Amino acid sequence: MIGVIADDLTGAAEIGAVGLRHGLRAEIVRSGKPGGAADLVCVDTDSRSCEPAEAAKRAAAAAKLLHAAGARWIYKKVDSVLRGQVTAEVEAVMKQLKLERALLLPANPSLGRTIKDGQYFLRGRPLHKTEFANDPHFPRRSSQVLQLLKIPEKFVLRTANGDRLLTDGTIVIGDAETVADVAGWTASCDPQMLPAGGAEFFNALLAAEDQVDINGHAAAESIVGGRQFFVVGTSTQAARKFVVSERRRKTPVFSLPQELSWGAEFTAAAVAAVTQRVVGAFDLCPRVILNVGLPQVRDVEVARRLSEHVVRVAERVLRQARVERVFAEGGATAAELVRRMGWARLSVVRELAPGVATLAVEGDEKFLLTIKPGTYVWPAEWT
């Protein structure tokens, strides 16, 4: 069994989908212990928004759990643009597993996310000049990767390009401009170091291990059908474009009340009213969208509550209406929905596109949950 530690649900699902490409049975664990039948176990610590000490504690506990469950090796999944408590979590896992060095490779070149000479670029633009600069929780105000990370307590943090020698006492962030660059870094890995990073590095490690990369995705048509409920808890450019396109297709779209963007209370009566409208829409159309639908909010706390408000309504809808397919956009949104519904373990059943994974809920395999990060796009062939 291979173990993975992710700081949010979308990251865990993304890695699980990569494993599925290689023929691995993938399971996501949010609480409790692994089921015992999976080849790949992804523990979601739900720690991206935690304080560093709490994030480190959760990451170390996950490493201990996976080691005790018999993991052959453990991968630390991090956000591709290094949001969250990356340094604290990587360091905590290294300490728990008694490892003296780590290779951190967050770049996903096939998605245009590259690192060159220690600078991060998104489709050729410096990271701090993209929409990530306005992230309400972790604004990316620099393209220098060393400035995007906090200084470790014990280890030395450095970048590397041509020199791929990893020495003890270091956490090395590798340059990667192409998929071949990512694959090239796998030669630097050994059992005495912690591999950490994005989905493409994990894919390269699996490819190097089994020499097989299926590199394909299940047909999108397999998840289309029945009632489809899109829960969009982000206000990213990708989310706004998706909602606009669906409105043009006459898909029912519901948004939160305007006053919530000012920090007003979302009363029980207001929640019930929105829920009733959404449930009623399913009688007229098999696809319904619930989104924030408000201008971008700068206040971090208010922005967080907006995502929670969307999920409050979504939970009530799922408990009142028969819905076969749910599509959750945004890591925090997906995680909160799973928490509210009480789903402890999920299995990865399909990869629709890089970063877009379909999960089956343990005990209810007929219900499918598809999730993706807010900055990724839904596959165009079925939207």
C-alpha positions in Angstrom: 0.0 0.0 0.0 1.1 3.5 -0.8 0.2 6.3 1.6 -0.5 10.0 0.8 -1.1 12.9 3.1 -3.1 15.8 1.6 -4.2 19.0 3.3 -7.6 19.2 1.6 -10.1 16.9 0.0 -9.6 18.0 -3.6 -5.9 17.3 -3.3 -6.6 13.8 -1.9 -9.0 13.1 -4.7 -6.6 14.4 -7.4 -3.9 12.0 -6.1 -6.4 9.2 -5.8 -7.3 9.7 -9.5 -3.7 9.6 -10.5 -3.4 6.2 -8.7 -6.5 5.0 -10.6 -4.7 5.7 -13.9 -2.1 3.2 -12.8 -4.6 0.5 -11.9 -4.5 1.2 -8.1 -7.6 1.0 -5.9 -7.7 4.3 -4.2 -9.4 5.3 -1.0 -9.8 8.7 0.7 -9.9 8.6 4.5 -11.2 11.7 6.4 -11.6 10.1 9.8 -10.9 6.7 11.3 -8.6 4.1 9.8 -8.1 2.8 6.2 -10.5 0.1 5.1 -7.7 -2.3 4.3 -8.5 -3.1 0.7 -7.0 -0.2 -1.1 -3.6 -0.1 -2.9 -3.5 3.7 -2.4 -4.7 5.4 0.8 -5.0 9.2 0.8 -5.5 10.8 4.2 -7.2 14.2 4.1 -6.0 16.2 7.1 -8.3 19.1 6.2 -5.5 21.4 7.5 -4.9 24.0 4.8 -6.5 26.8 6.8 -5.2 25.6 10.2 -2.5 27.4 12.2 1.0 26.0 11.5 1.2 24.0 14.8 -2.2 22.4 14.3 -1.5 21.6 10.7 1.8 20.0 11.7 0.1 17.9 14.4 -2.5 16.6 11.9 0.2 15.8 9.2 2.3 13.9 11.7 -0.7 11.9 13.0 -1.5 11.0 9.4 2.0 9.8 8.8 1.9 7.7 11.9 -1.5 6.2 10.8 -0.2 5.3 7.3 3.1 3.9 8.6 1.2 1.7 11.1 -1.2 0.6 8.3 1.9 -0.8 6.4 2.5 1.9 3.8 5.5 1.0 1.6 6.2 4.7 1.1 4.5 8.0 1.9 3.9 11.0 -0.3 3.1 14.5 1.0 0.7 16.2 -1.4 0.8 20.0 -1.3 -1.1 22.7 -3.1 0.5 23.3 -6.5 1.0 27.1 -5.8 2.1 26.4 -2.2 -0.9 27.7 -0.3 -1.5 26.4 3.2 1.0 25.4 5.9 3.4 23.6 3.5 6.6 23.9 5.4 5.2 23.0 8.8 3.5 19.9 7.4 6.4 18.7 5.4 8.7 19.1 8.3 6.3 17.4 10.7 6.1 14.3 8.4 9.8 14.2 8.1 10.2 14.2 11.8 7.5 11.6 12.3 9.1 9.3 9.7 12.7 10.1 10.8 13.7 11.4 7.4 16.6 13.9 7.0 15.8 15.3 3.5 12.8 16.1 1.3 12.2 16.9 -2.4 9.4 19.3 -2.9 8.1 19.5 -6.5 4.8 21.4 -6.6 4.9 22.3 -10.4 2.3 20.8 -12.7 3.8 21.7 -16.2 1.0 20.1 -18.2 -1.4 22.6 -16.5 1.0 25.5 -17.2 2.2 25.7 -13.6 6.0 25.8 -13.8 9.1 26.8 -11.8 12.1 28.2 -13.5 15.2 29.6 -11.6 13.2 29.5 -8.4 10.3 31.6 -9.8 6.8 30.3 -10.2 4.9 30.9 -13.5 1.3 30.2 -14.4 1.0 29.8 -18.2 4.0 32.0 -18.6 2.9 34.8 -16.2 4.6 35.4 -12.9 2.4 33.9 -10.2 1.8 37.2 -8.4 0.4 38.7 -11.6 -2.4 36.1 -11.8 -5.7 35.7 -10.0 -3.8 33.9 -7.2 -2.6 37.3 -6.0 -6.2 37.9 -4.8 -6.7 34.6 -3.1 -8.7 35.6 0.1 -6.9 33.1 2.3 -3.3 32.8 0.8 -2.7 35.7 -1.6 0.4 35.0 -3.7 2.2 38.3 -3.6 5.5 37.0 -5.1 6.6 34.6 -7.8 9.8 33.6 -5.8 9.0 30.2 -4.3 11.2 30.8 -1.3 9.1 33.9 -0.4 5.9 31.8 -0.7 7.0 29.4 2.1 7.7 29.9 5.8 11.2 29.2 7.1 11.4 25.7 8.5 12.3 25.2 12.2 14.9 22.5 11.7 15.7 22.0 8.0 17.3 24.3 5.4 15.0 25.4 2.6 16.6 25.8 -0.9 15.8 25.8 -4.6 17.6 23.7 -7.1 17.8 23.6 -10.9 20.8 21.8 -12.5 22.2 20.5 -9.2 19.9 17.6 -8.1 22.0 16.4 -5.2 19.9 16.2 -2.1 21.8 16.5 1.2 20.7 15.7 4.7 19.1 18.5 6.6 17.5 20.1 3.6 14.1 20.6 1.9 14.8 21.1 -1.8 12.3 22.8 -4.1 13.0 21.6 -7.6 12.7 23.6 -10.9 10.4 22.0 -13.5 9.4 23.6 -16.8 8.3 20.4 -18.5 6.7 17.1 -17.8 10.1 15.6 -18.6 11.7 17.8 -15.9 9.3 16.4 -13.4 10.1 12.8 -14.4 13.8 13.5 -14.3 13.6 14.4 -10.6 12.5 10.8 -9.7 16.1 9.7 -10.1 16.9 11.8 -7.0 14.5 9.9 -4.8 15.3 7.1 -2.4 13.7 5.5 0.7 15.6 7.9 3.0 13.8 11.1 1.7 10.3 12.4 1.7 8.8 13.0 -1.8 6.3 15.9 -1.7 4.6 18.1 -4.2 1.8 18.1 -6.8 -0.1 15.5 -8.8 2.4 15.3 -11.7 5.3 14.4 -9.4 3.3 11.7 -7.8 2.3 10.4 -11.3 6.0 10.4 -12.3 6.9 8.4 -9.2 4.3 5.8 -10.0 5.4 5.6 -13.6 9.0 5.1 -12.5 7.9 2.4 -10.1 5.7 0.3 -12.4 6.9 1.5 -15.8 3.3 1.8 -16.9 1.4 5.1 -17.3 -2.1 4.6 -18.7 -2.3 8.4 -19.0 -6.0 8.4 -19.8 -9.3 9.4 -18.4 -12.6 7.6 -18.1 -15.3 8.6 -20.6 -17.2 11.7 -19.4 -20.5 10.2 -20.5 -20.3 7.6 -17.7 -21.1 10.2 -15.1 -23.8 12.1 -17.0 -27.4 11.1 -16.3 -29.9 11.5 -13.6 -30.1 14.7 -11.5 -27.0 16.8 -11.4 -26.4 19.3 -8.6 -23.5 21.7 -9.0 -22.3 23.3 -5.7 -20.0 26.2 -6.5 -18.4 27.6 -3.4 -15.7 29.8 -5.0 -15.7 33.0 -7.0 -12.7 32.3 -9.2 -12.6 33.2 -12.9 -13.2 29.6 -13.9 -16.3 29.4 -11.6 -17.8 32.7 -12.9 -17.3 31.6 -16.6 -18.9 28.3 -15.8 -22.0 29.9 -14.2 -22.4 32.4 -17.1 -22.2 29.6 -19.7 -24.8 27.5 -17.8 -27.2 30.5 -17.6 -27.0 30.8 -21.3 -28.0 27.2 -21.6 -31.1 28.0 -19.4 -29.8 25.9 -16.5 -31.4 27.0 -13.2 -28.8 29.0 -11.2 -29.3 30.0 -7.6 -27.1 32.5 -5.6 -26.8 33.6 -2.0 -28.7 36.7 -0.8 -26.7 39.9 -1.5 -26.6 41.0 2.1 -24.4 38.1 3.0 -21.5 39.7 1.3 -21.7 42.5 3.9 -21.4 39.9 6.7 -25.2 39.7 7.5 -26.6 36.6 9.2 -27.9 33.8 7.0 -31.1 33.1 9.0 -32.7 29.7 9.2 -35.7 31.1 7.4 -33.5 32.4 4.5 -31.7 29.1 4.3 -35.0 27.3 4.0 -36.3 29.7 1.4 -33.3 29.2 -0.9 -33.4 25.4 -0.3 -37.1 25.2 -1.3 -36.4 27.1 -4.6 -33.5 24.8 -5.4 -35.4 21.6 -4.6 -38.3 22.9 -6.7 -36.1 23.5 -9.7 -35.3 19.8 -10.0 -38.9 19.2 -11.0 -38.3 21.3 -14.1 -34.6 20.6 -15.0 -32.3 17.7 -14.2 -29.3 20.0 -13.8 -29.3 22.8 -11.1 -26.5 25.1 -10.0 -26.0 26.6 -6.5 -23.2 29.2 -6.3 -22.0 32.1 -4.2 -23.0 34.5 -7.0 -21.7 37.6 -5.2 -18.9 40.0 -6.0 -15.5 38.9 -4.7 -15.1 39.6 -1.0 -11.8 40.8 0.4 -12.6 40.0 4.1 -11.2 36.6 4.7 -13.7 35.6 7.4 -16.7 36.8 5.3 -15.4 34.9 2.3 -15.0 31.7 4.3 -18.6 32.1 5.6 -20.0 32.4 2.1 -18.6 29.0 1.2 -20.1 27.6 4.3 -23.5 29.2 3.5 -23.5 27.5 0.1 -22.9 24.2 1.8 -25.6 24.7 4.4 -28.1 25.0 1.6 -26.5 22.1 -0.4 -26.8 19.8 2.6 -30.5 20.5 3.0 -31.1 20.0 -0.7 -29.4 16.6 -0.6 -31.5 15.5 2.4 -34.8 16.6 0.7 -34.3 15.8 -3.0 -33.2 12.6 -4.8 -30.0 13.6 -6.5 -27.7 11.0 -8.1 -24.7 13.2 -9.1 -23.2 16.1 -7.1 -20.4 18.3 -8.4 -18.5 20.3 -5.8 -16.2 23.1 -6.8 -13.6 24.3 -4.4 -11.6 22.3 -1.8 -13.2 24.0 1.2 -16.6 23.6 -0.3 -16.2 19.9 -1.0 -14.6 19.2 2.4 -17.4 21.0 4.3 -20.1 19.2 2.3 -18.5 15.8 3.0 -18.2 16.7 6.7 -21.8 17.8 7.0 -23.1 14.7 5.3 -21.0 12.5 7.6 -19.0 10.7 4.9 -15.8 9.2 6.5 -14.4 7.2 3.6 -14.7 7.5 -0.1 -13.3 5.6 -3.0 -12.0 7.1 -6.2 -13.9 5.6 -9.2 -13.1 8.0 -12.1 -10.8 10.7 -13.3 -12.6 13.0 -15.7 -9.6 15.3 -16.2 -6.5 16.2 -14.3 -7.6 17.4 -10.9 -11.3 16.4 -11.5 -12.2 13.2 -9.7 -15.4 11.2 -9.1 -15.8 9.6 -5.7 -18.2 6.9 -4.4 -19.4 7.3 -0.8 -18.8 4.2 1.3 -22.1 2.5 1.8 -23.9 4.3 -1.0 -22.1 3.4 -4.2 -25.0 4.6 -6.4 -24.4 8.2 -5.3 -21.4 9.9 -7.0 -19.6 13.0 -5.9 -17.3 14.8 -8.4 -14.9 17.4 -7.0 -12.4 19.8 -8.4 -10.2 22.8 -7.2 -11.8 26.2 -7.8 -9.1 27.3 -10.3 -9.5 24.2 -12.5 -12.2 24.0 -15.2 -14.9 21.4 -15.6 -14.4 19.2 -18.7 -15.8 21.1 -21.7 -17.2 18.0 -23.4 -20.0 17.7 -20.9 -20.5 21.2 -19.6 
